[in-house]
Amino acid sequence: MYWDVKLVKPLPDYRIYVEVEDGRCGVFDLKPYLDRGVFRELRDERYFRQVGIVLGGVTWPHEQDIAPETLLEEMTPVEPMPDAIKGARHPSSRS
């Protein structure tokens, strides 16, 4: 679907970079969610960096996820990430 996420990368300061199938790119800040229920686990930076995509949605291993409508509404639009950076691992990413 047009709102499916096709790329997600963890960024410093509890933010994620996302690219959506319809071409939109943005940065979503998770800091406002870190004191809420299941999202508390994301405070562990190592765990936070395990962000991934399941069925077009942004998720973590213990099934935390961001609703597509929340992601699209609250992300800050940015230019697409250069291909050279997309393939590079974040310096603090797990090996």
Disulfide bonds with the S-S distance in Angstrom:
none
